[in-house]
Amino acid sequence: MEAELREEIESYLDLRTEELQSEGRTFGEARQMAEEAFGKPDEIVTECLVAGPTVSRRRYTEHLRLFAQLAQQTIRAACKRPLFSATAAITLALGIGANAAIFSVVNSVLLEPPDYQDSASLITVSTAWENHPDASRRDAMAPPDVADLLDLSPSIASLVGYQPMSVTLTGLGNPELLSAVRLSEGMLNVFRLRPHLGRDILASEHGYGAPRVAVISHSFWAGQFGMAMDAIGRRLELNDVSYEVIGVAPEGFEYPGRTSVWIPHRFNSPEGLNRKSHTWETIGRLADGATVGAAQAEIDAIASSLSRTYPDSNAEKGFLVETLHNRIVGDVRSELWILLGTVGVVLLIACANVTNMLLIRASERAGEAAVRFALGASRLRLSIQMLTESGVLAVAGGCLGVLLAFGGVELFKLTSSGAIPRADEVAIDGHVLLFTLGIVVVVTLMAGLGPTLLVLRGSLPANLTHTARGSDSHKFGHHMRRLLLGVEVALSVVLLAGAGLLLRTLQQLHAVDLGFETRGIVRFSLYHGGEREEVRTFYRTLERNITALPGVEAVGSIYGAPLGPAHTTAEVNLVDEPPPAPGRETYAGIRAVSPGYLEAARVPLVRGRGLTQRDDVDPQTVAVVNETFVRENFPAEEPLGRRVQMMTDFGNGMPTWTIVGVVEDIRSESLRRSPVAEIYVPHGKVGTGFMTVTVRGSDEAEALVPAIRAEVLALEPRMPLRGVGTIEDSIRQEMAPTRFGLLIGTLFASLALVLAAVGLYGVLGYLVSQRTREIGVRVALGACADSIVRMVVYEGLRIVLIGAVLGCMIALVSGGLLEALLFSVSPWDPWTFVFALAVLFAAALAAMVIPARRASRVDPIDALRAE
């Protein structure tokens, strides 16, 4: 710019110098006179460059003044039509507020990493079986596999195996149930944290004969020791075993979950746990510069090597490396993105609705726009005015939407309990406000685009006359309103279909047959840390005492309760059969049960007999299996009398068990998972200390809890009940994600339906007002009220039908996105689509009633006189 300016000045001076020379002056005199008249080039260039920013600032100020003037005009016009403005602002507020609230969830749960130092390098490793029917299933790790991965993978700097558990704290007041974790070594180093006091657990302090030491959480230290600095070295009684406190974790660290105590993992024998015992979760950290992909490639090679070295345990066994963040939120990632997409659809419907309203208003103001154009306003100025109007409405809707988002976040926290991880961290922050600002800008452009196109396309001079009804502008606006309404209807069908599919899923989950009778049952868990005979005597005595209580019909205990805690799956060998090929081993769930459990749960017996009191002490080891075990192992043979051996040690070796009965299948692990092969063995033969006691009552089962607690404390005063509840409680907890999805989906689908119905009402109402003269002529020529109603309803149904067809097509194409959320329901379930369309047409007909009745009551004399 400077060069061009200098060249222009020089050319002018040269031209003036030549003119003066032609008059007889010398070059020097001519040049001096030209510079005196015009100025020297250097001075002029400097002056222009200094003045340039001032001019730019002046123009910028003028633009701001223009926008402020337009905003003031828009606000005054909005105040003159408060109902229109309030309706548009509230409509946008609903869409913007819903998006802000759900984005705050996505941001806090999915986008924000866990609040740990360098959390991107924190990883978990889990077992992933090749050729498993559930490819997404993650299994726990075997301790030897964890050690091998840590030794052989350069990409993994640290990897800690841990096992969550519950312990009973005694000796510090009343017995208290604590969340505890058994570790292969301390976790603090993995998270790059230093203990608040003392030290962490060392790798050498776990294994066979490990020392009884413990690290406690900061909150536990504050609550139980009053932040005493001499807490290090004091003793804790956990499950009647004394532990020395060696450290206090830093404030706020309670991983995993809300852990109070971390203790070393102890093995019962020098050999430790074998490679078939998958009991450990893991947490680790990548080496500096390593990536998850590189670590996965190394671990894949290690898994292949281990499968060749240990074919009996590691055949078809792989390992999956994930970031800690992905492991936490992986199960809900797709659901939250779908949820964000759902509220995005609601926002589109809201924008379409407001755009339709602004189109109607722009059509009504065609004369005003024509006058402004005739007085000198450009099309650009008129277009900016339209965008300013939509911007003012969007800002008002955005401000109101943020307030709604705060309430939406609190509602989300209340309704998502147990369904969404990290739900307590959800909050409105700067990222959400910036996202909302972006939405306001997008809404401004989307809502103002239609009226702007209407202004740019129409013949403004023609609108000064009263013949604009048949103009291109009018036709363009009419077609655009139809198009937007059709889009609203189509998107509403998509949301209604999604909500219908979730409703069908919930119905299917309620209809699942668990295989046993769930009503009238209350259950709770206990842990007894004694020897096998002490454990057996305690549980049998407790069951006998509870059975004597009024209202109790039956009592039994189980290790691995249906839809409850403590499930163990182990390899099972069929005695007198050749050993299976590597990768073809038989696995079954191992359920240690007391003699009365199958009767208390009312699990139907198919053949043979159940377990009795004598089986607890009889030298012969007997077992009962379920029908799935029979189908997988004895499809064409008689199972009774066959012997099996479980390849897991409950402390009494691995004896063989003779099958004496077969029971029906039950869903032990999940409502969504089919029954698995299971073996029920007498509890007295394995002596597991952790058991779930099941009590069946004749009346309300919950009313028995006080008396049951009294019986437990009478036998063991320092033993608290854990997980007291009914099976219905477990069912409700498992259904919580589906219920939450259904609640949110129904809420947004209903909102979309209401917006679409309001849009249809507005368009048809405007259509009736624009066709008043035509309707009056029709009535004057003999048209009856029914024909007028049919005309209006036909106009509305045509739009709704086109939108419904388009919506069904979109729903069919996108149905696969919901497949992971469904259970026993096809994403293309025809009855769901019938339901969605029925609801849509019912709402559409309701929206057509008032415009149709208004059209049928048009007085032809008044209509023609008004014309």
WOSULVEN-V25432 format. One record per residue. RES is the residue in one small letter. PHI is phi in degrees with one decimal (NA if undefined). OMEGA is omega in radians with two decimals (none if undefined). Layout:
RES_PHI_OMEGA, RES_PHI_OMEGA
//
This chain:
m_NA_3.13, e_-63.6_-3.12, a_-65.7_3.13, e_-65.2_3.12, l_-63.2_3.13, r_-62.6_3.13, e_-63.7_3.13, e_-63.7_-3.14, i_-64.4_-3.14, e_-62.7_-3.14, s_-65.3_3.11, y_-65.8_3.13, l_-63.9_3.12, d_-62.5_3.13, l_-62.6_3.13, r_-67.3_3.11, t_-64.9_3.13, e_-64.0_3.13, e_-62.6_3.13, l_-67.8_3.09, q_-64.5_-3.14, s_-65.6_3.11, e_-88.7_3.03, g_106.0_-3.14, r_-89.2_3.11, t_-74.6_-3.12, f_-62.4_-3.12, g_-63.2_3.13, e_-64.6_-3.14, a_-61.8_-3.13, r_-64.6_-3.12, q_-66.1_3.14, m_-65.6_3.12, a_-64.0_3.14, e_-67.8_3.11, e_-67.8_-3.12, a_-76.2_-3.02, f_-107.2_-3.08, g_117.8_3.13, k_-79.7_-3.09, p_-56.7_-3.08, d_-62.1_-3.13, e_-67.3_-3.13, i_-64.5_3.14, v_-61.3_-3.14, t_-61.6_-3.14, e_-61.6_-3.14, c_-67.0_-3.13, l_-66.6_3.10, v_-71.4_-3.10, a_-76.3_-3.08, g_-55.7_3.12, p_-58.9_3.12, t_-63.1_3.10, v_-64.1_3.14, s_-63.1_3.12, r_-64.2_3.13, r_-64.2_3.12, r_-66.7_3.11, y_-61.7_3.11, t_-64.0_3.11, e_-63.1_3.10, h_-62.3_3.13, l_-62.0_3.12, r_-62.7_3.12, l_-63.4_-3.14, f_-64.6_3.11, a_-62.7_3.11, q_-62.8_3.13, l_-64.6_3.13, a_-63.3_3.11, q_-62.6_3.10, q_-62.0_-3.13, t_-64.9_-3.13, i_-65.5_3.10, r_-63.3_3.11, a_-64.9_3.13, a_-66.0_3.13, c_-68.0_3.12, k_-74.0_3.10, r_-124.3_-3.02, p_-62.1_-3.12, l_-65.4_3.11, f_-60.3_-3.08, s_-65.2_-3.13, a_-65.3_3.13, t_-62.6_-3.14, a_-64.8_-3.11, a_-65.4_3.14, i_-66.8_3.11, t_-59.8_3.11, l_-67.6_-3.14, a_-62.2_3.12, l_-62.6_3.13, g_-68.2_-3.13, i_-67.9_3.13, g_-62.1_3.11, a_-62.5_3.13, n_-67.0_3.12, a_-63.9_-3.13, a_-65.0_-3.10, i_-71.6_3.07, f_-64.4_3.08, s_-61.7_3.08, v_-68.0_-3.14, v_-61.2_-3.12, n_-64.9_-3.09, s_-71.9_-3.05, v_-89.1_-3.00, l_-99.6_-2.99, l_-87.4_3.13, e_-80.5_3.13, p_-70.2_3.09, p_-57.7_-3.04, d_-81.5_3.07, y_-127.8_3.13, q_-63.5_3.13, d_47.7_-3.04, s_-65.6_-3.12, a_-64.7_-3.12, s_-96.5_3.06, l_-77.7_-3.06, i_-132.8_2.93, t_-127.1_3.09, v_-126.9_3.14, s_-134.3_3.11, t_-80.8_3.11, a_-130.5_-3.07, w_-79.3_3.05, e_-71.5_3.10, n_61.3_3.08, h_-78.6_-3.12, p_-60.0_3.08, d_-103.7_-3.03, a_-65.2_-3.10, s_-85.7_-3.06, r_-73.8_3.07, r_-108.0_3.09, d_-109.8_3.09, a_-67.6_-3.10, m_-99.4_2.99, a_-86.2_-3.09, p_-52.6_3.11, p_-62.5_3.10, d_-65.4_3.11, v_-61.4_3.13, a_-62.0_-3.13, d_-66.0_-3.13, l_-63.2_3.14, l_-66.8_-3.12, d_-77.2_-2.95, l_-101.1_-3.09, s_-102.9_3.12, p_-64.9_-3.09, s_-76.4_-3.12, i_-105.6_-3.12, a_-81.1_3.13, s_-152.0_3.14, l_-153.3_-3.08, v_-110.1_3.02, g_-92.0_-3.13, y_-143.7_-3.12, q_-139.1_3.11, p_-64.6_-3.13, m_-159.5_3.02, s_-117.0_3.13, v_-130.0_3.10, t_-101.7_3.12, l_-89.7_3.08, t_-131.5_3.09, g_92.2_3.12, l_-125.2_-3.08, g_102.1_-3.13, n_-66.3_3.09, p_-57.4_-3.07, e_-136.6_3.11, l_-89.8_-3.11, l_-119.2_2.96, s_-85.8_-3.09, a_-129.1_3.13, v_-138.3_3.00, r_-94.8_-2.96, l_-123.9_2.97, s_-83.2_2.98, e_-168.7_-3.07, g_-66.0_-3.13, m_-93.3_-2.97, l_-59.8_3.13, n_-64.2_3.11, v_-61.6_-3.12, f_-87.7_3.13, r_56.9_3.12, l_-120.8_3.08, r_-110.3_3.12, p_-60.2_3.05, h_-67.8_3.04, l_-138.9_3.02, g_70.1_-3.08, r_-139.8_3.12, d_-95.2_3.10, i_-73.6_-3.14, l_-89.9_3.11, a_-63.3_-3.13, s_-75.8_-3.08, e_-98.0_3.04, h_-124.3_3.14, g_115.4_-3.09, y_-67.7_3.13, g_69.2_-3.11, a_-62.5_3.14, p_-66.4_3.14, r_-87.7_3.13, v_-122.1_-3.09, a_-149.6_2.94, v_-109.5_-3.09, i_-111.4_3.13, s_-75.8_-3.13, h_-63.8_-3.14, s_-66.8_3.09, f_-66.6_3.10, w_-60.9_3.14, a_-69.5_-3.07, g_-77.9_-3.04, q_-96.1_-3.09, f_-115.3_3.11, g_59.0_-3.13, m_59.6_3.13, a_-67.7_-3.11, m_-71.4_3.13, d_-92.4_3.13, a_-65.2_3.11, i_-65.2_-3.12, g_98.8_3.10, r_-77.6_-3.00, r_-109.7_3.02, l_-121.5_3.04, e_-100.1_-3.13, l_-115.8_-3.08, n_53.4_3.10, d_66.5_3.08, v_-119.9_-3.07, s_-87.3_3.11, y_-124.0_3.09, e_-92.6_3.09, v_-76.4_-3.12, i_-111.5_-3.11, g_-165.3_3.05, v_-122.6_-3.13, a_-68.8_3.09, p_-64.4_-3.09, e_-60.7_3.10, g_94.1_-3.13, f_-88.6_3.13, e_-142.5_-3.08, y_-70.0_-0.13, p_-84.9_3.14, g_69.3_3.12, r_-120.3_-3.08, t_-74.2_3.11, s_-103.8_-3.04, v_-139.6_3.01, w_-118.1_-3.12, i_-132.3_3.12, p_-70.0_3.06, h_-80.1_3.14, r_-110.2_3.07, f_-102.1_-3.13, n_-82.0_-3.12, s_-143.5_3.14, p_-60.1_-3.14, e_-71.7_-3.12, g_72.5_3.13, l_-83.1_-3.11, n_-90.9_-3.06, r_-75.0_3.09, k_-97.1_-3.13, s_-99.4_-3.09, h_-96.0_-3.02, t_-127.2_-3.01, w_-104.5_2.78, e_-85.3_-3.11, t_-134.5_2.97, i_-144.4_-3.09, g_-152.3_3.14, r_-140.1_3.10, l_-71.5_3.02, a_-67.8_3.14, d_-58.1_3.12, g_85.8_-3.13, a_-81.9_3.11, t_-122.1_3.10, v_-62.1_3.13, g_-61.8_3.13, a_-66.0_3.12, a_-63.7_3.13, q_-63.7_3.12, a_-62.8_3.12, e_-64.1_-3.09, i_-69.8_3.06, d_-60.8_3.11, a_-65.9_3.12, i_-65.1_3.13, a_-62.0_3.11, s_-63.6_3.11, s_-65.9_3.14, l_-65.9_3.13, s_-66.2_3.08, r_-78.7_-3.12, t_-75.4_-3.11, y_-124.8_-3.06, p_-65.4_-3.10, d_-74.5_-3.10, s_-119.3_-3.01, n_-111.1_3.08, a_-64.0_-3.13, e_60.6_3.10, k_-102.1_3.06, g_-120.0_-3.13, f_-133.5_-3.10, l_-114.4_3.10, v_-100.4_3.12, e_-138.0_2.96, t_-69.1_3.13, l_-59.8_3.14, h_-61.6_-3.14, n_-65.5_3.13, r_-66.5_-3.11, i_-69.3_-2.98, v_-108.0_-3.04, g_-57.7_-3.08, d_-74.1_-3.10, v_-116.2_-3.08, r_-58.1_-3.10, s_-64.6_-3.13, e_-63.3_-3.11, l_-71.6_3.09, w_-65.7_3.07, i_-63.2_3.12, l_-64.1_3.10, l_-65.5_3.06, g_-63.2_3.13, t_-63.7_3.14, v_-71.2_3.01, g_-63.4_3.08, v_-64.0_3.10, v_-60.1_3.12, l_-64.6_3.09, l_-61.0_3.12, i_-64.4_3.11, a_-62.5_3.11, c_-62.9_3.12, a_-62.0_3.14, n_-64.5_-3.13, v_-67.9_3.08, t_-60.6_3.07, n_-60.9_3.12, m_-63.5_3.14, l_-69.2_3.07, l_-63.5_3.12, i_-62.0_3.14, r_-67.0_3.12, a_-64.4_3.10, s_-64.8_3.13, e_-68.0_-3.09, r_-101.1_-3.13, a_-59.6_3.13, g_-63.6_3.12, e_-60.3_3.12, a_-62.4_3.13, a_-65.9_3.11, v_-63.1_3.12, r_-60.0_3.13, f_-64.4_3.14, a_-66.0_3.14, l_-85.4_3.03, g_117.1_3.12, a_-70.1_3.14, s_-81.2_3.07, r_-62.6_3.11, l_-63.3_3.12, r_-62.2_3.11, l_-66.7_3.12, s_-65.1_3.11, i_-62.3_3.11, q_-63.2_3.11, m_-63.1_3.13, l_-66.4_3.10, t_-64.4_3.11, e_-61.8_3.11, s_-66.7_3.12, g_-65.7_3.12, v_-62.2_3.10, l_-64.4_-3.13, a_-66.3_3.11, v_-64.2_3.10, a_-61.4_3.10, g_-64.6_3.13, g_-66.2_3.12, c_-62.4_3.10, l_-66.7_3.13, g_-64.2_3.10, v_-63.2_3.09, l_-62.2_3.08, l_-64.8_-3.12, a_-64.5_3.10, f_-59.8_3.08, g_-65.9_3.12, g_-63.7_3.12, v_-65.0_3.11, e_-64.7_3.08, l_-63.5_3.10, f_-60.6_-3.12, k_-63.2_-3.14, l_-72.1_-3.02, t_-92.4_-3.04, s_-101.5_-3.12, s_-57.3_3.13, g_82.0_-3.09, a_-102.6_-3.06, i_-125.1_3.06, p_-69.3_3.11, r_60.8_-3.10, a_-62.4_-3.13, d_-71.2_-3.14, e_-90.2_-3.07, v_-68.5_3.14, a_-159.3_3.03, i_-83.1_3.14, d_-127.7_-3.10, g_-61.3_3.12, h_-62.8_-3.14, v_-67.7_3.12, l_-65.0_3.09, l_-65.7_3.07, f_-61.3_3.13, t_-64.7_3.08, l_-61.3_3.08, g_-61.7_3.11, i_-63.2_-3.14, v_-60.2_3.12, v_-63.0_-3.14, v_-63.1_3.14, v_-63.6_3.10, t_-57.5_-3.12, l_-69.9_-3.10, m_-68.0_-3.10, a_-73.0_-3.12, g_-90.2_-3.09, l_-65.3_-3.10, g_-61.4_3.10, p_-58.6_3.12, t_-64.0_3.10, l_-62.9_3.12, l_-62.4_3.13, v_-70.1_-3.08, l_-70.8_-3.04, r_-85.3_-2.98, g_-72.3_3.06, s_-91.0_-3.04, l_-62.7_3.10, p_-60.7_-3.12, a_-65.1_-3.10, n_-73.4_3.05, l_-70.2_3.09, t_-93.3_3.12, h_-98.7_-3.10, t_-105.3_-3.05, a_-78.4_-3.07, r_-60.5_-3.14, g_-98.7_-3.10, s_-71.6_3.09, d_-62.6_3.14, s_-61.2_3.14, h_-62.8_3.14, k_-65.0_3.13, f_-61.8_3.11, g_-62.5_3.13, h_-63.2_3.13, h_-64.9_-3.13, m_-66.9_3.10, r_-62.9_3.08, r_-61.7_-3.12, l_-61.5_-3.13, l_-63.3_3.11, l_-65.6_3.07, g_-61.7_3.09, v_-64.5_3.09, e_-56.8_-3.12, v_-62.7_-3.12, a_-61.7_-3.14, l_-66.6_3.08, s_-64.4_3.10, v_-61.3_3.14, v_-60.4_-3.14, l_-68.3_3.10, l_-63.4_3.11, a_-64.5_3.11, g_-61.9_3.10, a_-63.5_3.11, g_-64.1_3.12, l_-65.0_3.10, l_-66.6_3.08, l_-63.7_3.10, r_-64.2_3.09, t_-63.6_3.12, l_-62.7_3.08, q_-62.3_3.14, q_-66.0_3.11, l_-65.7_3.09, h_-65.0_-3.09, a_-85.9_-3.12, v_-64.5_3.09, d_-90.0_-3.13, l_-72.1_3.13, g_96.0_3.10, f_-149.7_-3.09, e_-83.8_-3.04, t_-97.5_-3.06, r_-74.2_3.07, g_79.1_-3.09, i_-112.2_2.92, v_-120.8_-3.11, r_-141.2_3.14, f_-155.6_-3.11, s_-112.8_3.10, l_-134.1_3.02, y_-131.2_3.08, h_-120.0_-3.03, g_-94.3_-3.10, g_-82.4_3.07, e_-73.0_-3.00, r_-57.9_-3.10, e_-67.6_3.08, e_-63.8_3.14, v_-63.0_-3.12, r_-61.7_-3.13, t_-62.6_-3.13, f_-61.6_-3.07, y_-69.1_3.13, r_-66.8_3.12, t_-65.7_3.14, l_-62.1_-3.14, e_-62.7_3.14, r_-66.7_-3.13, n_-68.2_3.13, i_-68.5_3.13, t_-60.6_-3.12, a_-76.8_-3.14, l_-71.0_3.10, p_-63.0_3.10, g_88.6_-3.14, v_-94.3_3.14, e_-97.2_-3.10, a_-157.3_-3.14, v_-138.8_3.06, g_-158.5_-3.11, s_-126.4_-3.10, i_-147.4_2.97, y_-99.5_-3.06, g_97.5_-3.07, a_-67.8_3.07, p_-56.0_-3.11, l_54.4_-3.12, g_-133.8_-3.04, p_-86.2_2.95, a_61.4_3.06, h_-106.0_3.11, t_-126.0_3.06, t_-118.2_-3.08, a_-141.0_3.06, e_-71.8_-3.13, v_-126.2_3.07, n_-98.5_3.06, l_-90.4_-3.13, v_-65.8_-3.12, d_70.5_3.05, e_-117.6_3.10, p_-61.9_-3.13, p_-61.2_-3.12, p_-70.6_3.07, a_-67.5_3.10, p_-55.1_-3.11, g_89.1_-3.14, r_-114.0_-3.11, e_-67.0_3.11, t_-99.3_3.10, y_-120.1_3.14, a_-150.9_3.02, g_-76.5_-3.10, i_-101.1_-3.10, r_-122.5_3.03, a_-81.7_-3.05, v_-129.3_3.03, s_-79.6_-3.06, p_-58.3_-3.06, g_-97.9_-3.01, y_-67.9_-3.07, l_-60.2_3.09, e_-74.9_3.14, a_-65.7_3.11, a_-83.0_-3.12, r_57.4_3.03, v_-81.3_-3.05, p_-62.7_3.07, l_-90.0_-3.09, v_-90.7_3.13, r_-155.6_-3.14, g_73.5_-3.11, r_-134.3_3.06, g_-90.2_3.14, l_-97.2_-3.07, t_-121.3_3.10, q_-60.2_-3.10, r_-66.4_-3.12, d_-65.2_3.11, d_-66.9_-3.02, v_-120.0_-3.13, d_-66.0_3.12, p_-58.9_3.14, q_-72.8_3.14, t_-98.1_-3.10, v_-121.3_-3.12, a_-149.1_3.03, v_-118.9_-3.14, v_-118.6_3.11, n_-98.8_-3.05, e_-66.4_3.11, t_-63.8_3.09, f_-61.0_3.14, v_-65.5_-3.13, r_-61.9_-3.08, e_-79.4_-3.02, n_-117.7_-3.14, f_-132.3_-3.04, p_-61.3_-3.08, a_-126.0_-3.07, e_-127.0_3.08, e_-82.2_-3.09, p_-77.2_-3.09, l_-63.1_-3.13, g_93.2_3.10, r_-73.6_-3.09, r_-115.4_3.13, v_-132.9_3.10, q_-128.3_3.11, m_-87.5_-3.09, m_-89.8_3.04, t_-147.4_-3.02, d_-113.9_3.06, f_-93.3_-3.14, g_108.2_3.14, n_-128.4_-3.12, g_77.4_-3.14, m_-128.9_-3.11, p_-71.6_3.02, t_-92.7_-3.07, w_-123.1_3.11, t_-93.7_-3.11, i_-76.0_-3.13, v_-117.8_-3.12, g_-161.2_3.10, v_-130.0_3.12, v_-117.0_3.12, e_-69.4_3.12, d_-71.2_2.96, i_-129.8_3.10, r_-86.9_-3.03, s_-86.1_-2.95, e_-96.5_-3.06, s_-163.5_3.03, l_-64.6_-3.04, r_-83.9_-3.09, r_-100.1_3.13, s_-65.3_3.11, p_-57.5_3.12, v_-109.5_3.09, a_-63.9_-3.09, e_-139.4_3.06, i_-126.3_3.09, y_-101.4_-3.12, v_-120.6_3.14, p_-62.9_-3.13, h_-61.6_-3.12, g_-62.0_-3.12, k_-87.2_-3.12, v_-114.0_3.00, g_65.9_3.10, t_-64.0_-3.09, g_-76.5_-3.14, f_-91.6_-3.12, m_-140.8_3.03, t_-106.8_-3.10, v_-89.2_-3.11, t_-110.9_-3.10, v_-120.7_3.08, r_-103.7_-3.12, g_-113.2_-3.14, s_-79.4_3.13, d_-112.7_3.11, e_-62.2_-3.04, a_-66.4_-3.09, e_-62.9_-3.13, a_-67.1_-3.12, l_-82.3_-2.99, v_-59.6_3.14, p_-57.9_-3.14, a_-67.5_3.11, i_-64.2_3.14, r_-60.7_3.12, a_-63.2_3.13, e_-66.4_3.12, v_-65.2_-3.11, l_-67.2_3.09, a_-66.4_3.11, l_-82.1_-3.09, e_-142.7_-3.04, p_-60.7_-3.06, r_-105.7_-3.08, m_-115.4_3.11, p_-81.4_3.04, l_-82.9_-3.14, r_-115.6_3.01, g_56.4_-3.14, v_-68.9_3.13, g_173.5_3.13, t_-106.7_3.07, i_-67.6_3.06, e_-60.2_3.08, d_-62.5_3.13, s_-65.9_3.11, i_-63.6_3.12, r_-62.3_3.13, q_-64.8_3.13, e_-69.7_3.13, m_-82.5_-3.05, a_-56.2_3.12, p_-60.9_3.13, t_-67.1_3.10, r_-61.8_3.14, f_-63.7_3.10, g_-61.1_3.12, l_-66.0_3.14, l_-61.5_-3.11, i_-67.2_-3.13, g_-61.9_3.13, t_-66.0_3.14, l_-60.5_-3.08, f_-74.3_3.08, a_-65.4_3.10, s_-65.0_3.11, l_-62.1_3.11, a_-62.8_-3.14, l_-64.7_3.13, v_-63.3_3.13, l_-62.7_3.13, a_-65.0_3.13, a_-65.3_3.09, v_-63.9_3.10, g_-62.2_3.12, l_-64.5_3.11, y_-60.7_-3.13, g_-64.8_-3.12, v_-65.5_-3.13, l_-67.7_3.09, g_-62.3_3.10, y_-66.8_3.11, l_-60.5_3.13, v_-63.6_-3.14, s_-65.2_-3.13, q_-75.6_-3.08, r_-107.5_-3.12, t_-59.0_-3.13, r_-62.2_3.13, e_-61.7_-3.14, i_-64.3_3.10, g_-62.4_3.10, v_-63.3_-3.14, r_-60.1_-3.13, v_-66.8_3.13, a_-63.3_-3.14, l_-87.8_3.02, g_111.6_3.13, a_-68.0_3.12, c_-85.0_-3.11, a_-62.8_-3.12, d_-61.3_-3.13, s_-67.4_3.09, i_-65.9_3.11, v_-61.3_3.13, r_-61.2_3.14, m_-62.3_-3.12, v_-69.3_-3.14, v_-63.9_3.11, y_-60.7_3.13, e_-60.0_3.13, g_-69.1_-3.11, l_-66.2_3.12, r_-63.2_3.10, i_-65.7_-3.11, v_-63.9_-3.11, l_-64.8_3.11, i_-62.1_3.10, g_-63.4_3.14, a_-65.4_3.11, v_-62.4_3.12, l_-62.3_3.13, g_-63.6_3.09, c_-63.1_3.12, m_-64.1_3.11, i_-63.3_-3.14, a_-64.0_3.12, l_-66.6_-3.13, v_-70.0_-3.07, s_-93.2_-3.08, g_-60.3_-3.12, g_-62.7_3.13, l_-64.9_-3.12, l_-90.9_-2.99, e_-58.7_-3.12, a_-67.6_-3.11, l_-91.6_-3.00, l_-97.0_3.10, f_-141.4_3.12, s_57.8_3.11, v_-136.2_3.09, s_-77.8_3.06, p_-60.4_-3.13, w_-114.9_-3.13, d_-60.2_-3.05, p_-64.2_-3.11, w_-65.9_3.08, t_-65.1_3.13, f_-68.4_3.07, v_-61.2_3.11, f_-61.9_-3.12, a_-62.1_-3.13, l_-68.1_3.12, a_-63.0_3.11, v_-63.5_-3.13, l_-61.7_-3.08, f_-68.0_3.07, a_-64.7_3.11, a_-66.0_3.14, a_-64.5_3.12, l_-63.2_3.10, a_-63.8_3.14, a_-71.8_-3.11, m_-86.0_-2.99, v_-61.7_-3.04, i_-66.5_3.09, p_-59.2_-3.13, a_-66.4_3.12, r_-65.0_3.12, r_-63.5_3.13, a_-65.8_-3.10, s_-69.7_-3.09, r_-104.1_3.12, v_-66.8_3.09, d_-87.0_-3.08, p_-59.9_-3.12, i_-64.2_3.14, d_-64.5_-3.12, a_-64.9_-3.11, l_-72.1_3.11, r_-65.6_3.11, a_-63.8_3.10, e_-68.2_none
//
